Amino acid sequence: MRRVLKNFAVAPQTFGRSRVREGLPYPLGATWDGLGVNFALFSAHATKVELCLFDPEGRRELERIPLPEYTDEVWHGYLPDARPGTIYGYRVHGPYDPQAGHRFNPHKLLLDPYAKHLIGPLRWSDAHFGYRVGSPRGDLSFDRRDSAPGMPKCVVIDPAFTWGGDRPPAIPWDRTIIYEAHVRGYTMRHPAVPPQHRGSFAGLAVPEVVDYIRSLGVTAVELLPAHAFVDDRGLLERGLRNYWGYNSISFFAPDPRYLGTGRIYEFKEMVARFHEAGIEVLLDVVHNHTAEGNELGPTLSFKGIDNASYYRLAPDPRYYINDTGTGNTLNLSHPRVLQMVTDSLRYWVTEMHVDGFRFDLATILGREAQGFDEGGGFLDSCRQDPVLSRVKLIAEPWDCGPGGYQVGGFPPGWAEWNDKFRDTVRAYWKGDEGKLPELATRLTASADLFNRRGRRPWASVNFVTAHDGFTLADLVSYNDKHNAANGEGNRDGHSHNLSWNHGVEGPADDPDIIALRERQKRNLLATLLLSQGTPMLLAGDEFGRSQRGNNNAYCQDNDVSWIDWEGIDEDGQAMIGFVRRVVALRQSHPLLRRGRFLTGAMNPEMEVKDVAWITPAGTEKTTEQWLDPMARCLGMLLDGRAQATGVRRAPSDATLLLIVNAHHEAVPFTLPAVVGGSQWLRLLDTAEPDRLGVAMDRSGDAISVGGRSLLLLELMPDRRSEAALRTAMKAVRPASPPVLPATAPESTPAAAPVRAAGPSSRFLRE
């Protein structure tokens, strides 16, 4: 017979007495209405809920107030004397019966799932666990120690903020370029950020930081988790911290360590600064699990409020379904949990003015009892929601659960991280055999995955590096991961990195190796930024930030992860200029960011293909040639006459030729003869990045494509004017930006004559 503890009495306290009214069961959370505060907490299985009030420092519990009403599984009460700044938490009574999925323990102070602001750190002790740590009965035992002294506390806020003329930039998806950054790591060593603001939202809002990001030409900053999160106890015991932040405990509150001022208006001011610069703010959110872990984890919030509702439990409800690999999985099939997540997202859009979200392990969000369902409750909720359907929604489309890999499986309206792009581009430039067919598919926005249900090429979020894995500099400098500093015997992190050290593991002194690594960086960055789809750039890759070979720096809150702004060398400065130039090329040529998938099919009316694949001989690739595993050089001819939409218009785009060569030696490449022009302007050459825009190459000429290099050329009209050339050169050499502060298609087309438009109509008009 199992032991069930119900309504276990807590030692009586002597407190003051606040006036209490019934209040309302909505909205959930603590809501200041100008006269008082309404408190509402969902719990379907609790028998009693106590609101605990604390002194302004959150150290001393002043009062314990039973919420007087219970409506539709919501406990609620109204305190007419409460004001913004009130410090509070909850104690929730009910059965402690882990074998039935219930883990109520009123000795544990709990965070409000709807808390908008938290104060105080989590100071770990065994009192944070609902069971007696070390007991032979494990989590079936019961712990009576009070956890409040070591718990963060919730704060009632006044949401008022003067936004002025702030408006969302509303950058179209086809123009979006994402810049993934970490609030703390980006600003901790920035010389323009005042010491008191380093590592905070206020640090990101410093004009020099915003101006630099804008100068790159990126259109959106995607911040690693900014929700309040927990440092794992085991990490702290090893002298480490949860740096990335994928360990959320509150979905409405910004993490206190990122608030240099201690006030949430700091986040709003940061957003306003980026919007003023025309840059969107996206948040990386973790709605798949919480920091409470499995049955042996702590009781901090959801577990003690209503464990059986908030989490997906195994057939034996003592245990948790672990599709995340972190111990638990949020139960988005429950209507109140689904409501909490969607309420959180709407809050960040409407109150905090963010422009979209990247969802960690997003397959979980679409998983129902029968498995992943692109028509699942959460995905349907976002699609029809008048707020969420209008912001950018990006899925990390995999988890470690059954059927967890779902790249291309999300419904219309969603974009997805495309790891197939990452792996194919890495393998190709590393020199692996037989990669050209798949590379062609990835260059054209992975139509094999995304071209369905009216989805657009932007649905493929292309990346070569991200926070998880090697940085770009490490990708070309290390064959193997070097994660010893994480304290896990170098067992953590991926071993299949598709990286290449080019002859020396780690930093090199050989000028030839250094030069080749710099060229490979340019190749990878140019491939990313010139491919169809939505590019995502990892912050610091534009100047060669290294993590010393650590490809899993989740716990490295130190100079391994922090950006060293004053250590950017001459090569780094040159790479920044290169990135700016390529971004400018992408934005100035609509053909590089088409709204329709490229198919390679012939348009019989116009006798044109939107894309043709060219061999070094200048002819269109045949099926047999696609099957050659040794081929490493390919041309992608983008025809400017191809229609961008279903409405027929006169051609307005320039014709472009992208040539990639992963062979270690130079390859002679015959420029194809195309309709409308006979000369090609070299817009980009990763082998000679400074030799651009002067020499013209003629159709039929065999140019030398350097070993391991990428070229982009634009077809010039037969009657080229000086004005036309100047217009083209503006894209090649953008205006000087602010400087850093000082101190293959699945089926290949049959061979056919190459026909492409030559001039852009902008040249003809001139």
SULZI-V553501 format. One record per residue. N is the residue number from 1. SS is DSSP state (h for helix, s for strand, l for the rest). PHI is phi as a letter, one per 30 degrees, with the letter a starting at -180 (999 if undefined). OMEGA is omega in radians with two decimals (999 if undefined). Layout:
BEGIN
n,ss,phi,omega
N,SS,PHI,OMEGA
N,SS,PHI,OMEGA
END
This chain:
BEGIN
n,ss,phi,omega
1,l,999,-3.13
2,l,d,-3.10
3,l,c,3.14
4,l,c,3.09
5,s,c,-3.14
6,l,b,3.05
7,l,h,-3.13
8,l,d,-3.01
9,l,d,3.03
10,l,c,-3.12
11,l,e,-3.11
12,l,d,-3.14
13,l,b,3.06
14,l,c,-3.07
15,l,b,2.93
16,l,d,-3.10
17,l,b,3.09
18,l,d,3.02
19,l,d,-3.10
20,l,b,3.02
21,s,c,-3.06
22,l,d,-3.11
23,l,i,-3.06
24,l,b,3.11
25,l,d,3.14
26,l,b,-0.22
27,l,d,3.09
28,l,d,-3.10
29,s,j,3.12
30,s,c,-3.00
31,s,b,3.07
32,s,d,-3.11
33,l,c,-3.12
34,l,j,3.13
35,l,b,-3.12
36,l,a,-3.08
37,s,b,3.04
38,s,c,3.11
39,s,c,-3.14
40,s,b,-3.07
41,s,b,3.07
42,s,d,2.92
43,l,a,-3.09
44,l,d,-2.99
45,l,c,3.13
46,l,d,3.05
47,l,c,-3.14
48,s,a,3.10
49,s,b,3.11
50,s,c,3.02
51,s,d,-3.09
52,s,c,3.13
53,s,c,-3.05
54,s,b,3.08
55,l,d,-3.04
56,l,e,3.11
57,l,d,-3.13
58,l,i,-3.06
59,l,c,-3.03
60,l,c,3.10
61,s,d,-3.06
62,s,c,-3.00
63,s,a,3.12
64,s,b,-2.97
65,s,c,3.04
66,s,d,3.05
67,l,d,-2.89
68,l,d,-3.02
69,s,b,-3.13
70,s,b,-3.07
71,s,b,3.10
72,l,h,3.12
73,l,i,3.09
74,s,c,3.06
75,s,d,-3.04
76,s,a,3.09
77,s,a,-3.07
78,s,b,3.12
79,s,c,-3.09
80,l,d,-3.13
81,l,c,3.14
82,l,d,-3.08
83,l,b,2.98
84,l,e,-3.05
85,l,j,3.08
86,l,d,-3.12
87,s,c,-3.05
88,s,a,3.01
89,s,a,-3.11
90,s,b,2.87
91,s,b,-3.03
92,s,c,-3.12
93,s,c,3.09
94,l,l,-3.09
95,l,d,2.94
96,s,c,-3.03
97,s,b,-3.07
98,h,e,-3.11
99,h,d,3.02
100,h,c,3.11
101,l,i,-3.10
102,s,c,-3.08
103,s,b,3.11
104,l,d,3.09
105,l,a,-3.06
106,l,d,3.04
107,l,d,-3.08
108,l,c,3.06
109,l,d,-3.02
110,s,b,3.06
111,l,d,3.05
112,l,d,3.12
113,l,e,-3.13
114,l,c,-3.13
115,l,d,-3.12
116,l,c,-3.09
117,l,a,3.12
118,s,b,3.01
119,s,b,3.07
120,l,i,3.12
121,l,d,2.96
122,l,d,3.12
123,l,c,-2.97
124,l,d,2.94
125,l,a,3.11
126,h,d,-3.14
127,h,d,-3.14
128,h,d,-3.08
129,l,c,-3.11
130,l,d,3.12
131,l,c,-3.13
132,l,d,-3.13
133,l,e,-3.13
134,l,j,3.13
135,l,d,3.07
136,l,e,-3.13
137,l,d,3.08
138,h,h,-3.06
139,h,d,3.03
140,h,d,3.08
141,l,d,-3.03
142,l,b,-3.08
143,l,c,-3.06
144,l,c,-3.14
145,l,d,-3.13
146,l,d,-3.12
147,l,d,-3.01
148,h,e,-3.09
149,h,e,-3.11
150,h,c,-3.09
151,l,c,2.87
152,l,d,3.13
153,s,b,3.12
154,s,d,-3.13
155,s,b,3.02
156,l,d,-3.10
157,l,c,2.88
158,l,c,-3.03
159,l,d,-3.06
160,l,e,3.11
161,l,a,3.14
162,l,d,-3.11
163,l,d,-3.12
164,l,i,-3.11
165,l,c,-3.10
166,l,e,3.08
167,l,b,3.08
168,l,d,3.13
169,l,d,3.10
170,l,h,3.13
171,l,d,3.09
172,l,e,-3.11
173,h,e,-3.06
174,h,d,3.11
175,h,c,-3.03
176,l,d,2.98
177,s,b,-3.01
178,s,c,-3.14
179,s,b,-3.08
180,s,d,-3.05
181,s,b,3.11
182,l,c,-3.06
183,h,e,-3.05
184,h,d,-3.07
185,h,d,-3.09
186,h,d,-2.98
187,h,c,-3.03
188,l,d,-3.09
189,l,b,-3.12
190,l,d,-3.04
191,l,d,-3.13
192,l,d,-3.12
193,l,c,3.10
194,l,e,-3.08
195,h,e,-3.10
196,h,d,-3.13
197,h,c,-3.14
198,l,d,-3.13
199,l,i,-3.04
200,l,b,3.04
201,h,d,3.10
202,h,d,3.09
203,h,d,3.11
204,h,d,-3.09
205,l,d,3.12
206,l,e,-3.06
207,h,e,-3.13
208,h,d,3.12
209,h,d,-3.14
210,h,d,-3.12
211,h,d,3.13
212,h,d,-3.14
213,h,d,3.11
214,h,d,-3.10
215,h,d,3.11
216,h,d,-3.10
217,l,j,3.09
218,l,d,-3.05
219,l,c,-3.10
220,s,b,3.01
221,s,c,3.10
222,s,c,-3.06
223,s,c,3.00
224,l,e,-2.91
225,l,e,3.10
226,l,c,3.04
227,s,d,3.09
228,l,e,-3.10
229,s,b,-3.01
230,l,c,2.95
231,l,d,-3.12
232,l,e,-3.11
233,h,e,-3.13
234,h,d,3.10
235,h,d,-3.14
236,h,d,3.12
237,h,d,3.09
238,l,c,3.14
239,l,i,-3.12
240,l,c,3.12
241,l,b,3.06
242,l,d,-3.02
243,l,d,-3.08
244,l,d,3.10
245,l,j,3.13
246,l,d,-3.10
247,l,a,-2.97
248,s,d,3.02
249,l,b,3.11
250,l,b,-3.04
251,l,c,3.11
252,l,c,-3.03
253,l,c,2.98
254,s,d,-3.12
255,l,d,-3.09
256,h,e,-3.09
257,h,d,3.10
258,h,c,3.13
259,l,c,-3.12
260,l,d,3.13
261,l,d,-3.07
262,l,i,-3.10
263,l,b,-3.07
264,l,d,3.09
265,h,d,3.12
266,h,d,3.10
267,h,d,-3.12
268,h,d,3.11
269,h,d,3.10
270,h,d,3.14
271,h,e,-3.13
272,h,d,3.13
273,h,d,3.12
274,h,d,3.11
275,h,d,3.10
276,h,e,3.12
277,l,d,3.14
278,l,i,-3.08
279,l,c,3.09
280,s,d,3.09
281,s,c,3.10
282,s,c,3.12
283,s,c,2.98
284,s,d,-3.04
285,s,c,-3.06
286,l,c,-3.14
287,l,c,-3.11
288,l,c,3.14
289,l,a,3.07
290,l,b,-3.10
291,l,d,-3.07
292,l,d,3.03
293,l,i,-3.09
294,l,c,-3.08
295,l,d,3.12
296,l,c,-3.14
297,l,d,-3.08
298,l,d,3.04
299,l,c,-3.03
300,l,c,-3.08
301,l,a,-2.98
302,h,e,-3.09
303,h,d,-3.13
304,h,d,3.14
305,h,d,3.10
306,h,a,-3.06
307,h,e,-3.05
308,h,d,3.12
309,h,c,-3.00
310,h,d,-3.03
311,s,c,3.00
312,l,d,-3.11
313,s,c,-3.14
314,l,d,3.05
315,l,e,2.93
316,l,c,-2.95
317,l,d,3.01
318,l,d,-3.02
319,l,c,-3.04
320,s,c,2.92
321,l,d,-3.00
322,l,b,3.11
323,l,d,-3.08
324,l,c,-3.04
325,l,i,-3.12
326,l,c,3.08
327,l,j,-3.14
328,l,b,3.12
329,l,b,3.09
330,s,d,-3.07
331,l,c,-3.13
332,l,d,3.02
333,l,d,3.11
334,l,d,-3.05
335,h,e,-3.13
336,h,d,3.07
337,h,d,3.05
338,h,e,3.10
339,h,d,-3.13
340,h,d,-3.10
341,h,d,-3.13
342,h,d,3.04
343,h,d,3.12
344,h,d,-3.12
345,h,d,3.12
346,h,d,3.12
347,h,e,-3.10
348,h,d,3.09
349,h,d,-3.01
350,h,d,-3.07
351,l,c,-3.08
352,l,c,3.01
353,l,i,3.07
354,l,d,-2.96
355,l,c,3.12
356,s,l,-3.01
357,s,b,2.91
358,s,c,-3.01
359,s,c,3.11
360,l,d,3.11
361,l,h,-2.95
362,h,d,3.08
363,h,e,3.13
364,h,e,-3.10
365,h,d,3.11
366,h,c,-3.10
367,s,c,3.04
368,s,c,-3.08
369,l,e,-3.10
370,l,d,-3.14
371,s,k,-3.13
372,s,d,-3.11
373,l,b,-3.14
374,l,d,3.00
375,l,c,-3.14
376,l,d,-3.02
377,h,e,-3.11
378,h,d,-3.11
379,h,d,3.07
380,h,d,3.14
381,h,d,3.13
382,h,d,-3.04
383,h,d,-3.09
384,h,c,-3.06
385,l,d,-3.09
386,l,d,3.10
387,l,c,-3.01
388,h,d,-3.12
389,h,d,-3.08
390,h,c,3.09
391,l,c,-3.12
392,s,d,-3.14
393,s,b,-3.07
394,s,b,-3.13
395,s,c,2.79
396,l,d,-2.84
397,l,d,3.07
398,l,a,2.96
399,l,a,-3.09
400,l,c,3.10
401,l,d,3.13
402,l,d,-3.10
403,l,i,-2.98
404,l,d,-3.11
405,l,d,-3.01
406,l,b,3.11
407,l,d,-3.09
408,l,i,-3.04
409,l,c,-3.10
410,l,d,-3.03
411,l,d,3.08
412,l,e,-3.11
413,l,j,-3.12
414,l,c,2.88
415,s,c,-3.07
416,s,b,2.95
417,s,d,-3.09
418,s,c,-3.13
419,h,d,3.07
420,h,d,3.03
421,h,d,-3.13
422,h,e,-3.03
423,h,d,-3.13
424,h,d,-3.12
425,h,d,3.09
426,h,d,-3.09
427,h,d,-3.13
428,h,d,-3.09
429,h,d,3.01
430,h,d,3.10
431,l,j,3.14
432,l,d,-3.10
433,l,d,2.96
434,l,i,-3.05
435,l,c,-3.04
436,h,d,-3.13
437,h,e,-3.14
438,h,d,3.09
439,h,e,3.13
440,h,e,3.10
441,h,d,-3.11
442,h,d,3.09
443,h,d,-3.08
444,s,c,2.98
445,l,i,2.99
446,l,h,3.13
447,h,d,3.12
448,h,d,-3.13
449,h,c,-2.91
450,h,c,-3.06
451,l,d,3.11
452,l,a,3.07
453,l,h,3.10
454,l,i,3.09
455,l,d,-3.05
456,l,c,3.14
457,h,e,-3.13
458,h,d,3.13
459,h,d,3.09
460,s,d,3.05
461,s,d,-3.07
462,s,d,3.06
463,l,a,3.05
464,l,c,3.07
465,l,b,3.06
466,l,b,-3.14
467,l,e,-3.11
468,l,c,-3.12
469,l,k,3.12
470,l,d,2.86
471,l,d,-3.14
472,h,d,3.14
473,h,d,-3.13
474,h,d,3.12
475,h,d,-3.14
476,l,c,-3.09
477,l,b,-3.08
478,l,b,2.98
479,l,d,-3.03
480,l,b,3.07
481,l,d,3.13
482,l,b,-2.99
483,l,c,-3.08
484,h,e,-3.11
485,h,d,3.13
486,h,d,3.08
487,l,i,-3.13
488,l,b,3.08
489,l,i,-3.13
490,l,i,3.12
491,l,d,-3.10
492,l,d,3.13
493,l,i,-3.12
494,l,d,3.04
495,l,c,-3.14
496,l,c,-3.02
497,l,c,-3.08
498,l,h,-3.13
499,l,c,-3.14
500,l,a,-3.08
501,l,d,3.10
502,l,i,2.99
503,l,j,-3.14
504,l,b,3.11
505,l,d,3.13
506,l,j,-3.10
507,l,e,-3.10
508,l,b,3.06
509,l,c,-3.09
510,l,d,-3.12
511,h,e,-3.13
512,h,d,3.11
513,h,d,3.13
514,h,d,-3.12
515,h,d,-3.14
516,h,d,3.10
517,h,d,3.13
518,h,d,3.12
519,h,d,3.13
520,h,d,3.04
521,h,d,3.13
522,h,d,3.12
523,h,d,-3.09
524,h,d,3.13
525,h,d,-3.14
526,h,d,3.10
527,h,d,3.12
528,h,d,-2.99
529,h,d,-3.13
530,h,c,3.11
531,l,d,3.00
532,s,d,-3.08
533,l,j,-3.11
534,s,c,-3.13
535,s,d,3.03
536,s,b,-3.10
537,s,c,3.07
538,s,d,-3.12
539,l,e,-3.12
540,l,j,3.11
541,h,d,-3.10
542,h,d,3.05
543,h,b,2.98
544,l,i,3.09
545,l,d,3.14
546,l,c,2.98
547,l,c,3.08
548,l,h,3.09
549,l,i,3.09
550,l,d,-3.12
551,l,c,3.10
552,l,a,-2.98
553,l,d,-3.08
554,l,d,-3.06
555,l,c,-3.06
556,l,c,3.08
557,l,d,-3.05
558,l,a,-3.05
559,l,d,2.98
560,l,d,-3.07
561,l,c,-3.10
562,l,d,3.12
563,l,d,3.12
564,l,c,-3.06
565,h,d,-3.10
566,h,d,3.14
567,h,c,-3.14
568,l,d,-3.07
569,l,c,-3.09
570,h,d,3.10
571,h,d,3.12
572,h,d,3.10
573,h,d,3.11
574,h,d,-3.14
575,h,d,3.07
576,h,e,3.10
577,h,d,3.12
578,h,d,-3.14
579,h,d,3.11
580,h,e,-3.11
581,h,d,-3.11
582,h,d,3.08
583,h,d,3.12
584,h,d,3.09
585,h,d,-3.14
586,h,d,-3.06
587,h,d,-3.11
588,h,d,-3.14
589,l,b,-3.14
590,h,e,-3.12
591,h,d,-3.14
592,h,d,-3.11
593,h,b,-3.07
594,l,d,3.09
595,l,d,3.09
596,l,c,3.07
597,l,d,3.05
598,l,d,-3.05
599,l,c,-3.05
600,l,i,-3.14
601,l,d,3.14
602,s,d,2.98
603,s,d,-3.01
604,l,d,-3.13
605,l,d,-3.07
606,l,c,-3.09
607,l,h,-3.09
608,s,b,2.98
609,s,c,3.11
610,l,d,3.08
611,s,b,3.04
612,s,b,-3.07
613,s,c,-2.92
614,s,c,3.07
615,l,d,3.07
616,l,e,3.10
617,l,d,3.12
618,l,i,3.14
619,l,c,3.13
620,s,d,-3.03
621,l,d,3.07
622,l,c,3.13
623,h,e,-3.14
624,h,d,-3.14
625,h,d,3.08
626,h,d,-3.07
627,l,d,-3.13
628,l,d,-3.08
629,l,d,-3.10
630,l,d,-3.12
631,l,d,-3.13
632,l,b,-3.13
633,s,b,-3.03
634,s,a,3.01
635,s,c,3.07
636,s,c,-3.10
637,s,c,-3.14
638,s,c,-3.00
639,l,d,-3.11
640,l,d,3.13
641,l,d,-3.10
642,l,d,-3.08
643,l,d,-3.11
644,l,d,-3.14
645,l,b,3.10
646,l,d,3.09
647,l,c,-3.06
648,l,d,3.12
649,l,b,3.06
650,l,d,3.14
651,l,e,-3.12
652,l,b,-3.08
653,l,c,3.05
654,l,d,3.04
655,l,d,-3.07
656,s,b,3.05
657,s,b,3.08
658,s,c,-3.14
659,s,c,3.08
660,s,b,-3.12
661,s,b,3.12
662,l,c,3.08
663,l,d,-3.07
664,l,d,3.12
665,l,c,3.09
666,l,d,3.14
667,s,b,3.04
668,s,d,-3.08
669,s,b,-3.14
670,s,d,-3.13
671,l,d,-3.06
672,l,d,3.02
673,l,d,-3.09
674,s,b,-3.12
675,l,d,2.97
676,l,j,-3.12
677,s,a,-3.14
678,s,b,-3.13
679,s,b,-3.08
680,s,b,3.07
681,s,c,-3.12
682,s,d,-3.12
683,s,d,-3.04
684,s,a,3.06
685,s,b,-3.07
686,l,d,3.08
687,l,d,3.12
688,l,b,-2.99
689,l,d,-3.12
690,l,c,-3.10
691,l,c,-3.03
692,l,b,2.87
693,l,i,3.14
694,l,c,-3.13
695,l,d,3.08
696,s,c,3.10
697,s,c,-3.07
698,s,c,3.04
699,l,e,-3.11
700,l,j,3.09
701,l,d,3.04
702,s,c,3.12
703,s,c,3.12
704,s,c,3.07
705,s,c,-3.04
706,l,e,3.07
707,l,e,-3.11
708,l,h,-3.12
709,s,b,3.13
710,s,b,3.09
711,s,b,2.98
712,s,b,-3.12
713,s,b,3.10
714,s,c,3.11
715,s,d,3.14
716,s,c,3.13
717,s,d,-3.12
718,l,d,3.11
719,l,c,-3.09
720,l,d,3.08
721,l,c,3.07
722,h,d,3.12
723,h,d,3.13
724,h,d,3.14
725,h,d,3.11
726,h,d,3.12
727,h,d,3.12
728,h,d,-3.09
729,h,d,3.09
730,h,d,3.12
731,h,d,-3.13
732,h,d,-3.08
733,l,b,3.14
734,l,d,3.14
735,l,e,-3.12
736,l,d,-3.13
737,l,c,3.06
738,l,d,3.12
739,l,c,3.10
740,l,d,3.12
741,l,e,3.14
742,l,d,-2.75
743,l,i,999
744,l,999,3.14
745,l,e,3.08
746,l,e,3.08
747,l,c,-3.08
748,l,d,-3.13
749,l,d,3.08
750,l,d,-3.14
751,l,d,3.14
752,l,a,3.08
753,l,e,-3.14
754,l,d,3.10
755,l,b,3.13
756,l,b,3.11
757,l,d,3.10
758,l,c,-2.96
759,l,d,2.91
760,l,d,-3.11
761,h,d,3.12
762,h,d,3.10
763,h,d,-3.11
764,h,d,-3.14
765,h,d,-3.14
766,l,d,999
END
